[in-house]
Amino acid sequence: YNVKGIAPKDQLVTSKICKTRGSKAAWGVYVGTSPDEVDFVMSFGTGFVNVVNTGEDISIGDYLMSSDYQGKCEIQFLTTRDAQMNYTLAKSSVPIIWEAGEQWRRIPCLLVGD
């Protein structure tokens, strides 16, 4: 994929995959890199995220944030569960009832950006 007129040196921000729980620095979801080494990150609209099992089921509309597991989200902190915060990445579009031994699942979501 060639992004006409955009070179890697022209990217506005540098990106790396987050592995910090509730990071305010996480601003989107990595979706790939072009052959020209331009990173693509989505932060608004509908998309998919990988959600890690923290032992708590997820309901439709629950807010998701970054987790300690690189490249994965988790349900937002209990104290801010019902509010979009500066570390919120997405809202779940589907419920999750975790199965025994299930570590993570890819789900559709609404990316809410910051």
C-alpha positions in Angstrom: 0.0 0.0 0.0 1.5 3.3 -1.1 0.3 6.5 0.7 1.0 9.1 -2.0 3.1 12.0 -0.7 3.6 10.5 2.8 7.0 9.2 3.7 8.0 7.6 7.1 9.9 10.8 8.0 6.6 12.8 7.6 4.7 10.9 10.3 3.4 13.3 12.9 4.1 10.9 15.8 6.2 7.9 16.4 4.3 4.7 17.5 5.0 1.6 19.5 2.8 -1.1 20.8 1.7 -0.3 24.3 2.2 -2.7 27.2 1.2 -0.4 30.1 -2.1 -0.8 31.9 -4.3 2.3 31.7 -1.7 4.3 29.7 -2.6 7.9 28.8 0.0 7.7 26.0 -2.1 5.1 24.1 -4.1 6.9 21.5 -5.3 4.3 19.1 -5.1 0.7 17.8 -2.3 -0.4 15.5 -3.7 -1.9 12.2 -0.5 -2.4 10.2 2.5 -0.9 8.4 2.7 0.0 4.7 5.6 -1.3 2.5 6.9 2.3 2.8 7.0 1.8 6.6 4.2 4.2 7.4 2.3 3.0 10.5 -1.5 2.9 10.4 -3.2 3.6 13.7 -7.0 3.9 14.1 -8.4 6.0 16.9 -12.0 6.8 15.8 -14.7 4.7 14.3 -15.5 1.0 14.3 -12.7 -1.6 14.4 -11.4 -4.5 16.3 -9.3 -4.9 19.5 -7.7 -7.8 21.3 -9.1 -7.9 24.8 -7.3 -9.8 27.6 -9.2 -11.9 30.2 -8.8 -10.2 33.6 -11.4 -12.6 35.1 -14.3 -10.2 34.7 -16.9 -10.6 31.9 -17.5 -7.6 29.6 -20.9 -6.1 28.7 -21.8 -4.2 25.5 -20.7 -0.6 26.0 -18.0 -1.3 28.6 -15.0 1.0 28.2 -11.7 -0.6 27.4 -8.2 0.6 28.1 -4.6 -0.6 27.4 -3.3 -3.5 29.4 0.0 -4.9 30.7 -0.2 -7.4 27.8 1.4 -5.9 24.8 -1.1 -5.0 22.1 -4.2 -5.9 24.1 -6.9 -4.0 25.9 -8.8 -4.8 29.1 -12.0 -3.6 30.8 -11.5 -0.2 32.3 -10.7 0.3 36.0 -13.6 -0.3 38.3 -13.5 3.2 39.8 -14.0 4.8 36.4 -15.9 2.0 34.7 -18.8 4.2 33.6 -16.9 7.2 32.3 -14.8 7.9 29.3 -11.3 8.9 30.5 -8.1 10.2 29.0 -6.9 6.6 28.8 -10.0 5.1 27.3 -9.4 3.5 23.9 -12.7 1.8 22.9 -16.2 0.7 23.9 -17.1 -3.0 23.5 -19.7 -3.7 20.8 -20.3 -7.3 22.1 -20.6 -9.0 25.4 -17.9 -11.4 26.5 -18.5 -14.3 28.9 -15.0 -15.7 29.3 -14.6 -19.5 28.9 -12.3 -21.4 31.3 -8.7 -21.0 30.2 -9.5 -18.4 27.6 -6.7 -15.8 27.7 -7.9 -13.2 25.1 -10.4 -12.6 22.4 -10.6 -10.3 19.3 -13.8 -8.3 19.4 -15.5 -5.5 17.4 -15.6 -2.2 19.1 -16.2 1.5 18.8 -12.8 3.3 18.9 -13.3 6.5 20.9 -9.9 8.2 20.7 -8.9 10.9 23.1 
